Amino acid sequence: MTREREQVPESAAEQARELIGMMAEDGAGTRLANSPDLAEQAAWRRLTARHGDRLAEIMAEHGWPTERLVGPEAARAAWLVAQHADRQLDVQRRAAALMAEAVARGEASARDLAFLQDRLAVNEGREQRYGTQIGAVTDGRPVPWPCQDPERLDERRAEVGIEPFDEYTARFAPK
């Protein structure tokens, strides 16, 4: 008698370990993202694509990995993977939508969602809402990608727990 393979969902603990492992790989590989060595840049792209593909599978099977489900470190790892899935806009769109639902339920970070929404907006060629994505440094001053309604930027940032723009960008200024 043959048994069909049963679809047994991963345990939250296994999922958490996997996400934390992806975050560790991401952290170790981040230096490759802007390397002058094209082979290293390609390695970064492969890494983020592999992680993006896996996050897409997790989201399809389980929804957004919330802190309650996988713990704060693994939830942060899921966000980081989505944040770095720059060449997989479908993954970023799905992550932003699921994360927004989780934020509305109080199960995810509004701050992290704001960063992901801005990253997605920049990747889609739209203005960002919170000014979290820096495009360049001009005359020693970090310059964000274009923002919606810049006069209200700090107000929107405060609503989601992000420090004022000038404080944030001071961290990026050359020393």
C-alpha positions as CSV (number, residue, x, y, z in Angstrom):
1,M,0.0,0.0,0.0
2,T,1.4,3.4,-1.0
3,R,0.7,6.5,0.9
4,E,0.7,9.9,-0.8
5,R,3.1,12.3,0.7
6,E,1.2,14.3,3.3
7,Q,1.6,18.1,3.3
8,V,2.6,18.7,6.9
9,P,3.1,22.4,7.7
10,E,6.4,23.5,9.0
11,S,6.5,24.1,12.7
12,A,6.8,27.7,13.7
13,A,10.2,26.9,15.4
14,E,11.5,25.4,12.1
15,Q,10.3,28.4,10.2
16,A,11.9,30.8,12.7
17,R,15.3,29.0,12.5
18,E,15.2,29.1,8.7
19,L,14.3,32.8,8.6
20,I,17.0,33.6,11.2
21,G,19.5,31.6,9.1
22,M,18.6,33.6,6.0
23,M,19.1,36.9,8.0
24,A,22.6,35.7,9.0
25,E,23.4,34.8,5.4
26,D,22.1,38.2,4.3
27,G,24.2,40.0,6.9
28,A,27.3,38.2,5.8
29,G,26.7,38.9,2.2
30,T,25.6,42.5,2.3
31,R,29.1,43.7,1.6
32,L,28.8,42.0,-1.9
33,A,25.8,44.2,-2.9
34,N,27.9,47.1,-4.1
35,S,31.2,45.4,-4.6
36,P,33.4,46.5,-7.6
37,D,33.7,42.8,-8.4
38,L,30.8,41.8,-10.6
39,A,31.0,38.2,-9.6
40,E,30.4,39.3,-6.0
41,Q,27.5,41.4,-7.0
42,A,26.1,38.4,-8.9
43,A,26.5,36.3,-5.7
44,W,24.5,38.9,-3.8
45,R,21.7,38.8,-6.4
46,R,21.6,35.0,-6.3
47,L,21.4,35.0,-2.5
48,T,18.6,37.6,-2.3
49,A,16.7,35.9,-5.1
50,R,16.9,32.5,-3.3
51,H,15.8,34.1,-0.1
52,G,13.0,36.0,-1.8
53,D,11.8,32.8,-3.4
54,R,11.7,31.0,-0.1
55,L,9.9,33.9,1.6
56,A,7.3,33.8,-1.2
57,E,6.7,30.1,-0.4
58,I,6.4,30.8,3.3
59,M,3.9,33.6,2.7
60,A,1.9,31.4,0.3
61,E,1.7,28.6,2.9
62,H,1.5,30.5,6.2
63,G,0.9,34.2,5.5
64,W,3.2,36.8,7.1
65,P,5.6,35.4,9.7
66,T,4.5,37.5,12.7
67,E,6.3,38.0,16.0
68,R,3.6,36.0,17.8
69,L,4.1,33.1,15.3
70,V,7.9,32.9,14.9
71,G,9.3,35.4,17.5
72,P,10.7,38.9,17.1
73,E,14.0,37.9,15.6
74,A,12.5,35.7,12.9
75,A,9.8,38.3,12.1
76,R,12.5,40.9,11.7
77,A,14.4,38.4,9.4
78,A,11.3,38.0,7.2
79,W,11.1,41.7,6.9
80,L,14.8,42.0,6.0
81,V,14.4,39.3,3.3
82,A,11.5,41.2,1.8
83,Q,13.4,44.5,2.0
84,H,16.3,43.0,0.0
85,A,14.1,41.3,-2.6
86,D,14.6,44.3,-4.9
87,R,14.5,42.3,-8.1
88,Q,11.4,40.4,-7.0
89,L,8.7,43.1,-6.8
90,D,6.0,40.5,-6.6
91,V,7.6,39.3,-3.4
92,Q,7.9,42.8,-2.0
93,R,4.3,43.6,-3.0
94,R,2.9,40.5,-1.3
95,A,5.0,41.0,1.8
96,A,3.9,44.6,2.1
97,A,0.2,43.6,1.7
98,L,0.5,40.8,4.3
99,M,2.5,42.9,6.6
100,A,0.0,45.7,6.4
101,E,-2.8,43.3,7.5
102,A,-0.6,42.1,10.4
103,V,0.1,45.7,11.4
104,A,-3.6,46.5,11.4
105,R,-4.0,43.5,13.8
106,G,-1.2,44.7,16.0
107,E,1.0,41.7,15.0
108,A,3.8,43.5,13.0
109,S,5.9,46.6,13.2
110,A,4.5,49.7,11.5
111,R,8.0,51.1,11.3
112,D,9.3,48.0,9.4
113,L,6.3,48.2,7.1
114,A,7.0,51.9,6.4
115,F,10.6,51.0,5.3
116,L,9.3,48.2,3.1
117,Q,6.6,50.4,1.5
118,D,9.2,53.0,0.8
119,R,11.6,50.5,-0.7
120,L,8.8,49.1,-2.9
121,A,7.8,52.6,-4.0
122,V,11.4,53.4,-5.0
123,N,11.7,50.1,-6.9
124,E,8.5,50.8,-8.7
125,G,9.5,54.4,-9.6
126,R,7.0,56.0,-7.3
127,E,7.6,58.6,-4.6
128,Q,8.2,57.2,-1.1
129,R,6.0,58.2,1.8
130,Y,8.4,58.1,4.8
131,G,11.8,59.1,3.3
132,T,13.6,56.0,4.4
133,Q,15.4,55.3,1.2
134,I,18.5,57.3,0.5
135,G,19.5,57.8,-3.1
136,A,22.8,59.6,-2.9
137,V,25.0,61.8,-0.8
138,T,25.5,65.3,-2.2
139,D,27.9,67.8,-0.7
140,G,28.2,65.5,2.4
141,R,24.4,65.4,2.9
142,P,22.3,62.3,2.3
143,V,19.5,62.9,-0.2
144,P,16.4,60.7,-0.2
145,W,14.7,59.3,-3.2
146,P,11.8,61.6,-4.1
147,C,9.1,61.8,-1.3
148,Q,5.4,62.6,-1.3
149,D,4.4,65.8,0.4
150,P,7.9,66.5,1.9
151,E,6.5,69.2,4.2
152,R,4.7,66.5,6.3
153,L,7.5,63.9,6.1
154,D,8.4,64.1,9.8
155,E,4.8,63.9,10.8
156,R,4.3,60.7,8.9
157,R,7.5,59.3,10.2
158,A,6.5,60.0,13.8
159,E,3.2,58.2,13.2
160,V,5.0,54.9,12.6
161,G,7.8,55.4,15.1
162,I,10.7,56.6,12.8
163,E,12.9,59.4,14.1
164,P,12.8,62.8,12.3
165,F,14.4,62.8,8.9
166,D,17.4,65.0,9.9
167,E,18.3,62.7,12.8
168,Y,17.9,59.6,10.5
169,T,20.1,61.0,7.7
170,A,22.8,62.2,10.1
171,R,23.7,58.5,10.4
172,F,24.5,58.3,6.7
173,A,26.6,61.5,6.5
174,P,30.3,60.9,5.9
175,K,32.4,61.3,9.0
